[in-house]
Amino acid sequence: MTKMLTKQRGITIWGVIFILAFIALLVLFSLRAYPLYYEKMQVTASMNTVASRPDATDMNLSELRKAFYSSIQITNITRFNDSNLKDHVFLVKSKIKGEPNLLNVKYTSTNKLFDDLQLLMEFDVSIPIRGPNAG
């Protein structure tokens, strides 16, 4: 038993290499995934800005798209422009009286992880349009 205890001296060089490689992969994944989540946060914040406007409940789809576009232009998000807003921004009318309409934004975003490996984020969020006095 004492022989076995004296032979165990700690982590080997292979153990250190394995741990460093694992940490490097986690850092690489985090650095590649962060822009996707940052874009998601910026788009969600712009949607909340539009949905909480005092005149948001009276806006039609075209006005909502213009308000969203002007809000998203403040950020560095270049995905949206005048010509593709109709493909990404929608107004979902409520089927139940008294329920708010929904501002819906849909898109997919990718980022390169390795050579042929891509990260894909599908963004499909709906926010109720209630105006500034929403509870």
N, CA, C and O atoms as CSV, one atom per row, in Angstrom:
chain,resi,resn,atom,element,x,y,z
A,1,MET,N,N,0.809,-1.183,0.000
A,1,MET,CA,C,0.000,0.000,0.000
A,1,MET,C,C,0.863,1.263,0.000
A,1,MET,O,O,0.535,2.239,-0.675
A,2,THR,N,N,1.938,1.247,0.736
A,2,THR,CA,C,2.809,2.421,0.762
A,2,THR,C,C,3.543,2.615,-0.548
A,2,THR,O,O,3.873,3.744,-0.911
A,3,LYS,N,N,3.809,1.515,-1.276
A,3,LYS,CA,C,4.442,1.646,-2.589
A,3,LYS,C,C,3.529,2.402,-3.555
A,3,LYS,O,O,3.992,3.251,-4.317
A,4,MET,N,N,2.231,2.092,-3.521
A,4,MET,CA,C,1.281,2.729,-4.422
A,4,MET,C,C,1.167,4.225,-4.121
A,4,MET,O,O,1.051,5.026,-5.049
A,5,LEU,N,N,1.197,4.607,-2.879
A,5,LEU,CA,C,1.101,6.017,-2.524
A,5,LEU,C,C,2.337,6.797,-2.959
A,5,LEU,O,O,2.238,7.973,-3.308
A,6,THR,N,N,3.451,6.176,-2.942
A,6,THR,CA,C,4.663,6.890,-3.342
A,6,THR,C,C,4.764,7.045,-4.856
A,6,THR,O,O,5.464,7.942,-5.327
A,7,LYS,N,N,4.095,6.208,-5.623
A,7,LYS,CA,C,4.152,6.310,-7.083
A,7,LYS,C,C,3.204,7.389,-7.621
A,7,LYS,O,O,3.419,7.888,-8.726
A,8,GLN,N,N,2.176,7.755,-6.880
A,8,GLN,CA,C,1.225,8.760,-7.343
A,8,GLN,C,C,1.772,10.136,-7.001
A,8,GLN,O,O,1.772,10.542,-5.838
A,9,ARG,N,N,2.230,10.843,-8.003
A,9,ARG,CA,C,2.896,12.121,-7.755
A,9,ARG,C,C,2.120,13.327,-8.284
A,9,ARG,O,O,2.558,14.455,-8.055
A,10,GLY,N,N,1.012,13.157,-8.966
A,10,GLY,CA,C,0.242,14.297,-9.461
A,10,GLY,C,C,-0.136,14.125,-10.908
A,10,GLY,O,O,-0.083,13.023,-11.456
A,11,ILE,N,N,-0.514,15.217,-11.518
A,11,ILE,CA,C,-1.007,15.195,-12.888
A,11,ILE,C,C,0.171,15.066,-13.858
A,11,ILE,O,O,1.244,15.625,-13.631
A,12,THR,N,N,-0.047,14.335,-14.918
A,12,THR,CA,C,0.996,14.145,-15.926
A,12,THR,C,C,0.916,15.249,-16.971
A,12,THR,O,O,-0.022,16.045,-16.967
A,13,ILE,N,N,1.873,15.296,-17.841
A,13,ILE,CA,C,1.880,16.299,-18.916
A,13,ILE,C,C,0.689,16.084,-19.848
A,13,ILE,O,O,0.139,17.043,-20.389
A,14,TRP,N,N,0.292,14.817,-20.035
A,14,TRP,CA,C,-0.870,14.531,-20.887
A,14,TRP,C,C,-2.150,15.044,-20.239
A,14,TRP,O,O,-3.057,15.506,-20.932
A,15,GLY,N,N,-2.224,14.969,-18.970
A,15,GLY,CA,C,-3.383,15.518,-18.261
A,15,GLY,C,C,-3.465,17.024,-18.402
A,15,GLY,O,O,-4.547,17.574,-18.613
A,16,VAL,N,N,-2.333,17.693,-18.288
A,16,VAL,CA,C,-2.292,19.146,-18.453
A,16,VAL,C,C,-2.672,19.531,-19.876
A,16,VAL,O,O,-3.434,20.478,-20.073
A,17,ILE,N,N,-2.157,18.815,-20.870
A,17,ILE,CA,C,-2.484,19.099,-22.274
A,17,ILE,C,C,-3.979,18.902,-22.520
A,17,ILE,O,O,-4.605,19.712,-23.204
A,18,PHE,N,N,-4.552,17.837,-21.971
A,18,PHE,CA,C,-5.977,17.584,-22.143
A,18,PHE,C,C,-6.819,18.697,-21.516
A,18,PHE,O,O,-7.785,19.156,-22.125
A,19,ILE,N,N,-6.467,19.127,-20.325
A,19,ILE,CA,C,-7.218,20.191,-19.650
A,19,ILE,C,C,-7.095,21.507,-20.418
A,19,ILE,O,O,-8.090,22.214,-20.581
A,20,LEU,N,N,-5.903,21.847,-20.889
A,20,LEU,CA,C,-5.717,23.077,-21.662
A,20,LEU,C,C,-6.469,23.035,-22.993
A,20,LEU,O,O,-7.027,24.045,-23.421
A,21,ALA,N,N,-6.486,21.875,-23.645
A,21,ALA,CA,C,-7.228,21.747,-24.908
A,21,ALA,C,C,-8.729,21.917,-24.665
A,21,ALA,O,O,-9.419,22.550,-25.464
A,22,PHE,N,N,-9.227,21.364,-23.580
A,22,PHE,CA,C,-10.646,21.493,-23.251
A,22,PHE,C,C,-11.002,22.955,-22.965
A,22,PHE,O,O,-12.028,23.451,-23.429
A,23,ILE,N,N,-10.156,23.630,-22.208
A,23,ILE,CA,C,-10.397,25.054,-21.917
A,23,ILE,C,C,-10.328,25.875,-23.202
A,23,ILE,O,O,-11.124,26.796,-23.382
A,24,ALA,N,N,-9.398,25.562,-24.093
A,24,ALA,CA,C,-9.290,26.285,-25.369
A,24,ALA,C,C,-10.540,26.102,-26.226
A,24,ALA,O,O,-11.004,27.048,-26.862
A,25,LEU,N,N,-11.081,24.897,-26.242
A,25,LEU,CA,C,-12.326,24.658,-26.992
A,25,LEU,C,C,-13.500,25.435,-26.399
A,25,LEU,O,O,-14.319,25.974,-27.143
A,26,LEU,N,N,-13.590,25.498,-25.092
A,26,LEU,CA,C,-14.654,26.271,-24.451
A,26,LEU,C,C,-14.523,27.765,-24.762
A,26,LEU,O,O,-15.520,28.440,-25.017
A,27,VAL,N,N,-13.312,28.267,-24.739
A,27,VAL,CA,C,-13.088,29.676,-25.049
A,27,VAL,C,C,-13.428,29.956,-26.517
A,27,VAL,O,O,-14.072,30.961,-26.819
A,28,LEU,N,N,-13.008,29.092,-27.417
A,28,LEU,CA,C,-13.325,29.268,-28.836
A,28,LEU,C,C,-14.834,29.268,-29.065
A,28,LEU,O,O,-15.356,30.126,-29.777
A,29,PHE,N,N,-15.529,28.314,-28.467
A,29,PHE,CA,C,-16.984,28.252,-28.622
A,29,PHE,C,C,-17.637,29.517,-28.066
A,29,PHE,O,O,-18.545,30.071,-28.685
A,30,SER,N,N,-17.182,29.968,-26.913
A,30,SER,CA,C,-17.757,31.173,-26.301
A,30,SER,C,C,-17.524,32.400,-27.167
A,30,SER,O,O,-18.425,33.221,-27.334
A,31,LEU,N,N,-16.323,32.531,-27.718
A,31,LEU,CA,C,-16.029,33.690,-28.561
A,31,LEU,C,C,-16.829,33.680,-29.863
A,31,LEU,O,O,-17.156,34.740,-30.395
A,32,ARG,N,N,-17.141,32.503,-30.374
A,32,ARG,CA,C,-17.924,32.412,-31.613
A,32,ARG,C,C,-19.421,32.535,-31.354
A,32,ARG,O,O,-20.152,33.001,-32.228
A,33,ALA,N,N,-19.894,32.132,-30.179
A,33,ALA,CA,C,-21.324,32.187,-29.871
A,33,ALA,C,C,-21.747,33.556,-29.338
A,33,ALA,O,O,-22.910,33.936,-29.477
A,34,TYR,N,N,-20.836,34.291,-28.739
A,34,TYR,CA,C,-21.197,35.577,-28.136
A,34,TYR,C,C,-21.819,36.564,-29.131
A,34,TYR,O,O,-22.827,37.181,-28.786
A,35,PRO,N,N,-21.284,36.750,-30.343
A,35,PRO,CA,C,-21.925,37.700,-31.266
A,35,PRO,C,C,-23.373,37.349,-31.592
A,35,PRO,O,O,-24.198,38.241,-31.787
A,36,LEU,N,N,-23.685,36.069,-31.651
A,36,LEU,CA,C,-25.065,35.659,-31.928
A,36,LEU,C,C,-25.993,36.068,-30.790
A,36,LEU,O,O,-27.089,36.575,-31.030
A,37,TYR,N,N,-25.560,35.848,-29.559
A,37,TYR,CA,C,-26.388,36.208,-28.413
A,37,TYR,C,C,-26.437,37.718,-28.205
A,37,TYR,O,O,-27.451,38.245,-27.747
A,38,TYR,N,N,-25.376,38.404,-28.529
A,38,TYR,CA,C,-25.390,39.864,-28.441
A,38,TYR,C,C,-26.396,40.448,-29.431
A,38,TYR,O,O,-27.144,41.368,-29.101
A,39,GLU,N,N,-26.403,39.907,-30.639
A,39,GLU,CA,C,-27.377,40.352,-31.641
A,39,GLU,C,C,-28.793,40.068,-31.164
A,39,GLU,O,O,-29.682,40.902,-31.336
A,40,LYS,N,N,-29.008,38.923,-30.578
A,40,LYS,CA,C,-30.333,38.573,-30.050
A,40,LYS,C,C,-30.768,39.577,-28.978
A,40,LYS,O,O,-31.919,40.012,-28.969
A,41,MET,N,N,-29.861,39.942,-28.085
A,41,MET,CA,C,-30.204,40.901,-27.037
A,41,MET,C,C,-30.537,42.272,-27.626
A,41,MET,O,O,-31.461,42.939,-27.160
A,42,GLN,N,N,-29.794,42.691,-28.644
A,42,GLN,CA,C,-30.051,43.989,-29.269
A,42,GLN,C,C,-31.391,44.007,-30.005
A,42,GLN,O,O,-32.126,44.992,-29.929
A,43,VAL,N,N,-31.709,42.936,-30.709
A,43,VAL,CA,C,-32.986,42.863,-31.425
A,43,VAL,C,C,-34.145,42.836,-30.429
A,43,VAL,O,O,-35.159,43.499,-30.647
A,44,THR,N,N,-34.009,42.083,-29.348
A,44,THR,CA,C,-35.059,42.022,-28.326
A,44,THR,C,C,-35.256,43.389,-27.677
A,44,THR,O,O,-36.389,43.796,-27.419
A,45,ALA,N,N,-34.164,44.096,-27.414
A,45,ALA,CA,C,-34.274,45.435,-26.826
A,45,ALA,C,C,-34.979,46.394,-27.790
A,45,ALA,O,O,-35.790,47.214,-27.359
A,46,SER,N,N,-34.680,46.302,-29.068
A,46,SER,CA,C,-35.361,47.145,-30.056
A,46,SER,C,C,-36.837,46.812,-30.150
A,46,SER,O,O,-37.674,47.704,-30.295
A,47,MET,N,N,-37.156,45.532,-30.068
A,47,MET,CA,C,-38.568,45.126,-30.086
A,47,MET,C,C,-39.304,45.690,-28.868
A,47,MET,O,O,-40.429,46.174,-28.993
A,48,ASN,N,N,-38.677,45.628,-27.701
A,48,ASN,CA,C,-39.295,46.174,-26.494
A,48,ASN,C,C,-39.470,47.680,-26.587
A,48,ASN,O,O,-40.462,48.221,-26.098
A,49,THR,N,N,-38.514,48.365,-27.210
A,49,THR,CA,C,-38.628,49.808,-27.396
A,49,THR,C,C,-39.832,50.150,-28.259
A,49,THR,O,O,-40.591,51.064,-27.936
A,50,VAL,N,N,-40.007,49.429,-29.344
A,50,VAL,CA,C,-41.136,49.688,-30.240
A,50,VAL,C,C,-42.456,49.328,-29.566
A,50,VAL,O,O,-43.425,50.081,-29.663
A,51,ALA,N,N,-42.504,48.188,-28.885
A,51,ALA,CA,C,-43.756,47.731,-28.266
A,51,ALA,C,C,-44.195,48.613,-27.110
A,51,ALA,O,O,-45.375,48.618,-26.758
A,52,SER,N,N,-43.273,49.360,-26.510
A,52,SER,CA,C,-43.643,50.198,-25.367
A,52,SER,C,C,-43.873,51.659,-25.749
A,52,SER,O,O,-44.085,52.501,-24.877
A,53,ARG,N,N,-43.831,51.962,-27.036
A,53,ARG,CA,C,-44.121,53.330,-27.471
A,53,ARG,C,C,-45.571,53.687,-27.157
A,53,ARG,O,O,-46.435,52.811,-27.198
A,54,PRO,N,N,-45.862,54.955,-26.845
A,54,PRO,CA,C,-47.243,55.347,-26.527
A,54,PRO,C,C,-48.221,55.112,-27.677
A,54,PRO,O,O,-49.394,54.821,-27.442
A,55,ASP,N,N,-47.749,55.236,-28.919
A,55,ASP,CA,C,-48.634,55.065,-30.067
A,55,ASP,C,C,-48.526,53.680,-30.692
A,55,ASP,O,O,-49.040,53.467,-31.790
A,56,ALA,N,N,-47.877,52.743,-30.031
A,56,ALA,CA,C,-47.631,51.423,-30.619
A,56,ALA,C,C,-48.915,50.655,-30.885
A,56,ALA,O,O,-49.001,49.936,-31.881
A,57,THR,N,N,-49.902,50.785,-30.033
A,57,THR,CA,C,-51.150,50.028,-30.226
A,57,THR,C,C,-51.936,50.523,-31.432
A,57,THR,O,O,-52.769,49.793,-31.968
A,58,ASP,N,N,-51.681,51.757,-31.865
A,58,ASP,CA,C,-52.393,52.325,-33.015
A,58,ASP,C,C,-51.625,52.185,-34.323
A,58,ASP,O,O,-52.126,52.584,-35.374
A,59,MET,N,N,-50.427,51.629,-34.280
A,59,MET,CA,C,-49.592,51.524,-35.481
A,59,MET,C,C,-50.003,50.341,-36.352
A,59,MET,O,O,-50.420,49.297,-35.851
A,60,ASN,N,N,-49.877,50.524,-37.661
A,60,ASN,CA,C,-50.071,49.391,-38.571
A,60,ASN,C,C,-48.718,48.714,-38.797
A,60,ASN,O,O,-47.706,49.135,-38.235
A,61,LEU,N,N,-48.706,47.675,-39.613
A,61,LEU,CA,C,-47.491,46.897,-39.827
A,61,LEU,C,C,-46.366,47.737,-40.419
A,61,LEU,O,O,-45.218,47.617,-39.991
A,62,SER,N,N,-46.671,48.568,-41.379
A,62,SER,CA,C,-45.651,49.402,-42.006
A,62,SER,C,C,-45.018,50.356,-40.999
A,62,SER,O,O,-43.800,50.533,-40.992
A,63,GLU,N,N,-45.827,50.960,-40.162
A,63,GLU,CA,C,-45.303,51.879,-39.149
A,63,GLU,C,C,-44.471,51.137,-38.100
A,63,GLU,O,O,-43.453,51.653,-37.637
A,64,LEU,N,N,-44.899,49.935,-37.727
A,64,LEU,CA,C,-44.125,49.135,-36.778
A,64,LEU,C,C,-42.764,48.769,-37.358
A,64,LEU,O,O,-41.750,48.811,-36.661
A,65,ARG,N,N,-42.749,48.410,-38.637
A,65,ARG,CA,C,-41.477,48.077,-39.286
A,65,ARG,C,C,-40.546,49.284,-39.326
A,65,ARG,O,O,-39.348,49.147,-39.078
A,66,LYS,N,N,-41.081,50.465,-39.633
A,66,LYS,CA,C,-40.258,51.672,-39.663
A,66,LYS,C,C,-39.727,52.004,-38.271
A,66,LYS,O,O,-38.565,52.385,-38.125
A,67,ALA,N,N,-40.566,51.863,-37.254
A,67,ALA,CA,C,-40.131,52.143,-35.879
A,67,ALA,C,C,-39.061,51.140,-35.444
A,67,ALA,O,O,-38.084,51.519,-34.798
A,68,PHE,N,N,-39.241,49.865,-35.794
A,68,PHE,CA,C,-38.242,48.855,-35.462
A,68,PHE,C,C,-36.932,49.149,-36.182
A,68,PHE,O,O,-35.860,49.050,-35.585
A,69,TYR,N,N,-37.009,49.507,-37.451
A,69,TYR,CA,C,-35.805,49.796,-38.230
A,69,TYR,C,C,-35.049,50.991,-37.665
A,69,TYR,O,O,-33.822,50.960,-37.571
A,70,SER,N,N,-35.770,52.042,-37.287
A,70,SER,CA,C,-35.085,53.208,-36.715
A,70,SER,C,C,-34.479,52.871,-35.358
A,70,SER,O,O,-33.446,53.431,-34.990
A,71,SER,N,N,-35.101,51.971,-34.612
A,71,SER,CA,C,-34.555,51.557,-33.317
A,71,SER,C,C,-33.336,50.659,-33.487
A,71,SER,O,O,-32.381,50.765,-32.718
A,72,ILE,N,N,-33.356,49.788,-34.471
A,72,ILE,CA,C,-32.241,48.847,-34.668
A,72,ILE,C,C,-31.046,49.536,-35.324
A,72,ILE,O,O,-29.929,49.026,-35.229
A,73,GLN,N,N,-31.241,50.667,-35.982
A,73,GLN,CA,C,-30.134,51.375,-36.621
A,73,GLN,C,C,-29.144,51.929,-35.602
A,73,GLN,O,O,-27.989,52.182,-35.944
A,74,ILE,N,N,-29.572,52.121,-34.365
A,74,ILE,CA,C,-28.684,52.637,-33.323
A,74,ILE,C,C,-27.594,51.626,-33.010
A,74,ILE,O,O,-26.480,52.002,-32.647
A,75,THR,N,N,-27.913,50.341,-33.149
A,75,THR,CA,C,-26.957,49.280,-32.857
A,75,THR,C,C,-26.068,49.032,-34.069
A,75,THR,O,O,-26.219,49.690,-35.098
A,76,ASN,N,N,-25.156,48.100,-33.950
A,76,ASN,CA,C,-24.297,47.722,-35.071
A,76,ASN,C,C,-24.871,46.555,-35.866
A,76,ASN,O,O,-24.146,45.925,-36.636
A,77,ILE,N,N,-26.137,46.258,-35.700
A,77,ILE,CA,C,-26.766,45.143,-36.399
A,77,ILE,C,C,-27.057,45.590,-37.830
A,77,ILE,O,O,-27.841,46.514,-38.049
A,78,THR,N,N,-26.424,44.935,-38.801
A,78,THR,CA,C,-26.613,45.315,-40.205
A,78,THR,C,C,-27.502,44.324,-40.954
A,78,THR,O,O,-27.659,44.430,-42.171
A,79,ARG,N,N,-28.073,43.380,-40.252
A,79,ARG,CA,C,-28.921,42.356,-40.856
A,79,ARG,C,C,-30.183,42.955,-41.481
A,79,ARG,O,O,-30.652,42.479,-42.514
A,80,PHE,N,N,-30.724,43.988,-40.860
A,80,PHE,CA,C,-31.998,44.551,-41.288
A,80,PHE,C,C,-31.764,45.794,-42.130
A,80,PHE,O,O,-30.934,46.642,-41.802
A,81,ASN,N,N,-32.524,45.886,-43.237
A,81,ASN,CA,C,-32.530,47.087,-44.059
A,81,ASN,C,C,-33.948,47.290,-44.575
A,81,ASN,O,O,-34.829,46.467,-44.322
A,82,ASP,N,N,-34.168,48.375,-45.292
A,82,ASP,CA,C,-35.516,48.691,-45.772
A,82,ASP,C,C,-36.112,47.591,-46.640
A,82,ASP,O,O,-37.318,47.348,-46.593
A,83,SER,N,N,-35.286,46.932,-47.421
A,83,SER,CA,C,-35.813,45.946,-48.365
A,83,SER,C,C,-36.111,44.590,-47.745
A,83,SER,O,O,-36.939,43.855,-48.282
A,84,ASN,N,N,-35.474,44.228,-46.641
A,84,ASN,CA,C,-35.735,42.896,-46.086
A,84,ASN,C,C,-36.566,42.906,-44.795
A,84,ASN,O,O,-36.774,41.854,-44.191
A,85,LEU,N,N,-37.031,44.062,-44.374
A,85,LEU,CA,C,-37.863,44.105,-43.154
A,85,LEU,C,C,-39.133,43.286,-43.305
A,85,LEU,O,O,-39.601,42.680,-42.341
A,86,LYS,N,N,-39.695,43.264,-44.508
A,86,LYS,CA,C,-40.940,42.509,-44.716
A,86,LYS,C,C,-40.724,40.999,-44.555
A,86,LYS,O,O,-41.681,40.259,-44.325
A,87,ASP,N,N,-39.485,40.544,-44.674
A,87,ASP,CA,C,-39.175,39.127,-44.495
A,87,ASP,C,C,-38.937,38.753,-43.040
A,87,ASP,O,O,-38.960,37.572,-42.694
A,88,HIS,N,N,-38.710,39.745,-42.182
A,88,HIS,CA,C,-38.318,39.456,-40.804
A,88,HIS,C,C,-39.281,39.973,-39.737
A,88,HIS,O,O,-39.405,39.355,-38.680
A,89,VAL,N,N,-39.962,41.084,-39.987
A,89,VAL,CA,C,-40.795,41.726,-38.968
A,89,VAL,C,C,-42.263,41.560,-39.345
A,89,VAL,O,O,-42.677,41.881,-40.459
A,90,PHE,N,N,-43.052,41.042,-38.374
A,90,PHE,CA,C,-44.460,40.746,-38.622
A,90,PHE,C,C,-45.325,41.283,-37.493
A,90,PHE,O,O,-44.858,41.484,-36.372
A,91,LEU,N,N,-46.584,41.510,-37.806
A,91,LEU,CA,C,-47.592,41.879,-36.815
A,91,LEU,C,C,-48.588,40.736,-36.736
A,91,LEU,O,O,-49.238,40.403,-37.727
A,92,VAL,N,N,-48.708,40.138,-35.568
A,92,VAL,CA,C,-49.643,39.034,-35.365
A,92,VAL,C,C,-50.865,39.599,-34.664
A,92,VAL,O,O,-50.797,40.010,-33.506
A,93,LYS,N,N,-51.989,39.615,-35.383
A,93,LYS,CA,C,-53.240,40.151,-34.835
A,93,LYS,C,C,-53.821,39.179,-33.819
A,93,LYS,O,O,-53.813,37.965,-34.021
A,94,SER,N,N,-54.320,39.730,-32.736
A,94,SER,CA,C,-54.926,38.915,-31.688
A,94,SER,C,C,-56.288,38.406,-32.149
A,94,SER,O,O,-57.069,39.151,-32.741
A,95,LYS,N,N,-56.568,37.128,-31.875
A,95,LYS,CA,C,-57.850,36.534,-32.235
A,95,LYS,C,C,-58.873,36.681,-31.113
A,95,LYS,O,O,-60.067,36.468,-31.322
A,96,ILE,N,N,-58.402,37.046,-29.924
A,96,ILE,CA,C,-59.264,37.200,-28.760
A,96,ILE,C,C,-59.381,38.683,-28.441
A,96,ILE,O,O,-58.378,39.388,-28.330
A,97,LYS,N,N,-60.625,39.148,-28.295
A,97,LYS,CA,C,-60.843,40.561,-28.008
A,97,LYS,C,C,-60.263,40.901,-26.638
A,97,LYS,O,O,-60.461,40.170,-25.668
A,98,GLY,N,N,-59.548,42.015,-26.573
A,98,GLY,CA,C,-58.933,42.448,-25.331
A,98,GLY,C,C,-57.483,42.019,-25.190
A,98,GLY,O,O,-56.757,42.563,-24.359
A,99,GLU,N,N,-57.051,41.052,-25.990
A,99,GLU,CA,C,-55.654,40.616,-25.957
A,99,GLU,C,C,-54.838,41.506,-26.900
A,99,GLU,O,O,-55.346,41.932,-27.937
A,100,PRO,N,N,-53.585,41.789,-26.551
A,100,PRO,CA,C,-52.778,42.673,-27.414
A,100,PRO,C,C,-52.281,41.961,-28.668
A,100,PRO,O,O,-52.124,40.740,-28.690
A,101,ASN,N,N,-52.037,42.751,-29.707
A,101,ASN,CA,C,-51.366,42.233,-30.893
A,101,ASN,C,C,-49.911,41.957,-30.542
A,101,ASN,O,O,-49.405,42.445,-29.531
A,102,LEU,N,N,-49.240,41.170,-31.380
A,102,LEU,CA,C,-47.859,40.787,-31.112
A,102,LEU,C,C,-46.937,41.312,-32.202
A,102,LEU,O,O,-47.259,41.238,-33.388
A,103,LEU,N,N,-45.798,41.838,-31.797
A,103,LEU,CA,C,-44.725,42.184,-32.720
A,103,LEU,C,C,-43.821,40.967,-32.786
A,103,LEU,O,O,-43.275,40.541,-31.768
A,104,ASN,N,N,-43.657,40.399,-33.985
A,104,ASN,CA,C,-42.889,39.169,-34.161
A,104,ASN,C,C,-41.712,39.435,-35.085
A,104,ASN,O,O,-41.865,40.054,-36.138
A,105,VAL,N,N,-40.536,38.964,-34.684
A,105,VAL,CA,C,-39.336,39.058,-35.513
A,105,VAL,C,C,-38.759,37.658,-35.651
A,105,VAL,O,O,-38.551,36.954,-34.663
A,106,LYS,N,N,-38.501,37.262,-36.908
A,106,LYS,CA,C,-37.941,35.940,-37.209
A,106,LYS,C,C,-36.734,36.098,-38.124
A,106,LYS,O,O,-36.775,36.840,-39.105
A,107,TYR,N,N,-35.668,35.396,-37.793
A,107,TYR,CA,C,-34.503,35.309,-38.679
A,107,TYR,C,C,-33.597,34.201,-38.173
A,107,TYR,O,O,-33.754,33.712,-37.055
A,108,THR,N,N,-32.652,33.815,-39.008
A,108,THR,CA,C,-31.613,32.869,-38.599
A,108,THR,C,C,-30.272,33.563,-38.730
A,108,THR,O,O,-30.064,34.392,-39.616
A,109,SER,N,N,-29.376,33.211,-37.841
A,109,SER,CA,C,-28.057,33.812,-37.827
A,109,SER,C,C,-27.020,32.708,-37.673
A,109,SER,O,O,-27.221,31.769,-36.904
A,110,THR,N,N,-25.919,32.817,-38.395
A,110,THR,CA,C,-24.869,31.805,-38.302
A,110,THR,C,C,-23.532,32.474,-38.012
A,110,THR,O,O,-23.318,33.652,-38.299
A,111,ASN,N,N,-22.654,31.686,-37.439
A,111,ASN,CA,C,-21.286,32.118,-37.217
A,111,ASN,C,C,-20.381,30.899,-37.377
A,111,ASN,O,O,-20.737,29.797,-36.961
A,112,LYS,N,N,-19.230,31.099,-37.971
A,112,LYS,CA,C,-18.304,30.003,-38.241
A,112,LYS,C,C,-17.634,29.553,-36.946
A,112,LYS,O,O,-17.094,30.376,-36.206
A,113,LEU,N,N,-17.668,28.257,-36.673
A,113,LEU,CA,C,-16.989,27.707,-35.501
A,113,LEU,C,C,-15.619,27.176,-35.902
A,113,LEU,O,O,-14.601,27.577,-35.339
A,114,PHE,N,N,-15.600,26.278,-36.873
A,114,PHE,CA,C,-14.364,25.755,-37.444
A,114,PHE,C,C,-14.481,25.864,-38.955
A,114,PHE,O,O,-15.297,26.640,-39.453
A,115,ASP,N,N,-13.703,25.125,-39.676
A,115,ASP,CA,C,-13.652,25.202,-41.124
A,115,ASP,C,C,-15.038,25.032,-41.761
A,115,ASP,O,O,-15.532,25.957,-42.405
A,116,ASP,N,N,-15.664,23.876,-41.592
A,116,ASP,CA,C,-16.978,23.627,-42.178
A,116,ASP,C,C,-18.084,23.564,-41.134
A,116,ASP,O,O,-19.233,23.284,-41.478
A,117,LEU,N,N,-17.776,23.812,-39.906
A,117,LEU,CA,C,-18.737,23.713,-38.813
A,117,LEU,C,C,-19.277,25.094,-38.470
A,117,LEU,O,O,-18.510,26.016,-38.196
A,118,GLN,N,N,-20.598,25.234,-38.487
A,118,GLN,CA,C,-21.251,26.511,-38.248
A,118,GLN,C,C,-22.124,26.443,-37.001
A,118,GLN,O,O,-22.702,25.400,-36.693
A,119,LEU,N,N,-22.215,27.559,-36.289
A,119,LEU,CA,C,-23.199,27.709,-35.226
A,119,LEU,C,C,-24.414,28.382,-35.847
A,119,LEU,O,O,-24.263,29.336,-36.611
A,120,LEU,N,N,-25.613,27.908,-35.537
A,120,LEU,CA,C,-26.840,28.451,-36.097
A,120,LEU,C,C,-27.766,28.853,-34.961
A,120,LEU,O,O,-28.010,28.072,-34.042
A,121,MET,N,N,-28.280,30.078,-35.027
A,121,MET,CA,C,-29.263,30.533,-34.060
A,121,MET,C,C,-30.533,30.910,-34.816
A,121,MET,O,O,-30.498,31.718,-35.744
A,122,GLU,N,N,-31.636,30.327,-34.417
A,122,GLU,CA,C,-32.932,30.685,-34.991
A,122,GLU,C,C,-33.628,31.616,-34.014
A,122,GLU,O,O,-33.889,31.246,-32.869
A,123,PHE,N,N,-33.925,32.814,-34.467
A,123,PHE,CA,C,-34.558,33.832,-33.641
A,123,PHE,C,C,-36.010,33.939,-34.066
A,123,PHE,O,O,-36.297,34.249,-35.223
A,124,ASP,N,N,-36.915,33.690,-33.157
A,124,ASP,CA,C,-38.355,33.804,-33.408
A,124,ASP,C,C,-39.006,34.243,-32.105
A,124,ASP,O,O,-39.381,33.411,-31.279
A,125,VAL,N,N,-39.138,35.560,-31.926
A,125,VAL,CA,C,-39.654,36.107,-30.675
A,125,VAL,C,C,-40.860,36.987,-30.974
A,125,VAL,O,O,-40.864,37.762,-31.931
A,126,SER,N,N,-41.880,36.851,-30.137
A,126,SER,CA,C,-43.069,37.697,-30.222
A,126,SER,C,C,-43.224,38.458,-28.909
A,126,SER,O,O,-43.118,37.883,-27.826
A,127,ILE,N,N,-43.475,39.756,-29.025
A,127,ILE,CA,C,-43.648,40.612,-27.853
A,127,ILE,C,C,-45.004,41.303,-27.971
A,127,ILE,O,O,-45.328,41.847,-29.027
A,128,PRO,N,N,-45.808,41.290,-26.892
A,128,PRO,CA,C,-47.106,41.983,-26.958
A,128,PRO,C,C,-46.942,43.482,-27.080
A,128,PRO,O,O,-46.081,44.082,-26.437
A,129,ILE,N,N,-47.776,44.077,-27.909
A,129,ILE,CA,C,-47.761,45.524,-28.103
A,129,ILE,C,C,-48.800,46.105,-27.160
A,129,ILE,O,O,-49.999,46.050,-27.432
A,130,ARG,N,N,-48.338,46.655,-26.061
A,130,ARG,CA,C,-49.246,47.167,-25.032
A,130,ARG,C,C,-49.125,48.661,-24.806
A,130,ARG,O,O,-50.002,49.255,-24.180
A,131,GLY,N,N,-48.077,49.278,-25.292
A,131,GLY,CA,C,-47.863,50.697,-25.031
A,131,GLY,C,C,-47.099,50.893,-23.736
A,131,GLY,O,O,-46.610,49.924,-23.156
A,132,PRO,N,N,-46.987,52.137,-23.269
A,132,PRO,CA,C,-46.134,52.428,-22.112
A,132,PRO,C,C,-46.738,52.011,-20.773
A,132,PRO,O,O,-45.995,51.837,-19.807
A,133,ASN,N,N,-48.023,51.848,-20.681
A,133,ASN,CA,C,-48.672,51.541,-19.403
A,133,ASN,C,C,-48.943,50.061,-19.221
A,133,ASN,O,O,-49.885,49.688,-18.521
A,134,ALA,N,N,-48.145,49.220,-19.832
A,134,ALA,CA,C,-48.344,47.770,-19.733
A,134,ALA,C,C,-48.001,47.306,-18.329
A,134,ALA,O,O,-47.098,47.827,-17.676
A,135,GLY,N,N,-48.743,46.324,-17.897
A,135,GLY,CA,C,-48.503,45.795,-16.552
A,135,GLY,C,C,-47.865,44.452,-16.577
A,135,GLY,O,O,-47.600,43.875,-15.522
